[in-house]
Amino acid sequence: METTPVVSTDALRVDTQFGKFSQACTVVLTAVAFLFSQPIIVLITAIILALSALVPAISPYRLLYRGIVMPLHLLRPRIVEDDPAPHRFAQGVGAIFLIASSLVLFLTKATAVGWTLDLIVLVLAGINLTVGFCAGCFVYYHLGRIGLLPRVRYQGAFHWRGV
């Protein structure tokens, strides 16, 4: 008796415009925090990224995107087949860097270290926004290849999404 393999019709999808919107918000918040030396904005951004990584449905970025940006037609969704897990991992790493930044800025006098952690998130989010390279996703893929994280569930070919 021959059996046919079961093919899932539930392809994983990601809205790349939402990703860019999230990155732009992160760039703006981390830049404003640095320029005006406001560690509270770093903490707020860390909480937003942590929520985005852990509970995407209640992410403030998602609520703003779906509640204001999309209804006003400021951006149109661009849905592509992709695994959202690496993107959530990247947001989690960003949250960890910003939580560390907040702790250093609020609890120590090593402000250079705290602002450096903030600027790392700013630069990496900016690279993802402008060039389309997600450093956190890159780390996730490689950790999956060596067995430390689940492998990416998306089996399609690589497509450079660029800017």
C-alpha positions in Angstrom: 0.0 0.0 0.0 1.4 3.3 -1.1 0.9 6.4 1.0 1.3 10.0 -0.1 3.1 12.4 2.1 0.9 15.0 3.9 1.6 18.5 2.7 0.6 21.3 5.0 -1.5 23.9 3.4 -0.8 26.2 6.4 2.1 28.1 5.0 3.8 30.4 7.5 3.4 34.0 6.6 4.9 37.4 7.6 3.8 40.9 6.7 7.1 42.5 5.6 5.6 46.0 5.8 4.7 45.4 9.5 8.3 44.3 10.0 9.6 47.5 8.5 7.1 49.6 10.5 8.3 47.9 13.7 11.9 48.5 12.8 11.3 52.1 12.0 9.5 52.6 15.4 12.4 50.9 17.2 15.0 53.1 15.3 13.0 56.3 16.2 12.5 55.4 19.8 16.1 54.3 20.4 17.5 57.4 18.6 15.2 59.8 20.5 16.2 58.1 23.8 19.9 58.6 22.9 19.7 62.1 21.5 17.7 63.4 24.5 19.5 61.1 27.0 16.2 59.6 28.2 16.7 56.1 29.7 12.9 55.8 30.3 12.4 55.7 26.5 14.9 52.8 26.4 12.9 51.0 29.0 9.6 51.6 27.2 11.1 50.3 23.9 12.5 47.2 25.8 9.0 46.5 27.1 7.5 46.9 23.6 10.1 44.6 22.0 9.6 42.0 24.8 5.8 42.0 24.3 6.3 41.7 20.5 8.6 38.7 21.0 6.6 36.9 23.7 3.0 37.8 22.9 2.8 39.2 19.3 -1.0 39.6 19.4 -0.7 42.4 21.9 2.4 44.0 20.6 2.0 47.8 20.8 3.6 48.1 17.3 1.0 45.6 15.9 -1.9 47.4 17.6 -0.7 50.7 16.2 -0.1 49.2 12.7 -3.5 47.5 12.6 -5.4 50.2 14.3 -4.0 53.4 12.7 -1.5 52.7 9.9 -3.5 50.2 7.9 -6.9 51.9 8.2 -5.4 55.2 7.1 -3.8 53.4 4.2 -0.3 54.7 5.2 1.1 51.3 4.4 -0.3 48.3 2.5 0.4 44.8 3.8 3.0 42.8 1.9 2.5 39.2 3.0 5.2 36.7 2.1 5.8 33.0 3.1 8.3 33.1 5.9 8.7 31.7 9.4 7.9 34.4 12.0 10.0 32.7 14.7 13.4 34.2 13.7 11.8 37.7 13.7 10.4 37.2 17.2 13.8 35.9 18.3 15.4 39.0 16.9 12.9 41.2 18.8 13.7 39.2 21.9 17.4 39.8 21.5 16.7 43.5 21.0 14.6 43.5 24.2 17.4 41.9 26.2 19.9 44.4 24.9 17.6 47.3 25.8 16.7 45.8 29.2 20.4 45.5 29.9 20.8 49.1 28.7 18.1 50.3 31.0 19.5 48.5 34.0 23.0 50.0 33.4 21.6 53.5 32.8 19.3 53.5 35.8 21.5 51.6 38.3 25.1 52.5 37.5 27.2 55.4 36.4 28.5 53.5 33.4 26.3 55.5 31.0 28.7 54.9 28.1 28.0 51.1 28.3 24.2 51.7 28.6 24.1 54.0 25.6 26.3 51.6 23.6 23.8 48.8 24.1 21.0 51.2 23.0 23.0 52.2 19.9 23.6 48.5 19.0 19.8 48.0 18.8 19.5 51.3 16.9 22.1 50.3 14.3 20.9 46.7 13.8 17.2 47.8 13.5 18.4 50.5 11.0 20.3 47.9 8.9 17.3 45.7 8.9 15.0 48.6 7.9 17.3 49.9 5.1 19.1 46.9 3.8 16.8 44.0 4.8 19.5 42.1 6.7 18.2 40.8 10.1 21.1 40.0 12.3 18.9 38.3 14.9 17.3 36.2 12.2 20.8 35.3 11.0 21.8 34.1 14.5 18.5 32.2 14.8 19.2 30.3 11.5 22.7 29.4 12.6 21.6 28.3 16.1 19.0 26.1 14.4 21.5 24.6 12.1 23.7 23.4 15.0 20.6 22.2 17.0 20.4 24.9 19.7 17.1 26.3 18.4 14.3 24.8 16.3 15.1 24.8 12.6 13.2 27.3 10.5 9.9 25.9 9.5 9.8 27.7 6.2 11.1 25.5 3.5 10.9 27.9 0.5 13.9 29.3 -1.3 15.7 32.4 -0.1 14.4 35.6 -1.5 16.2 38.9 -0.8 13.5 41.3 0.3 15.9 44.3 0.5 14.4 47.7 0.9 
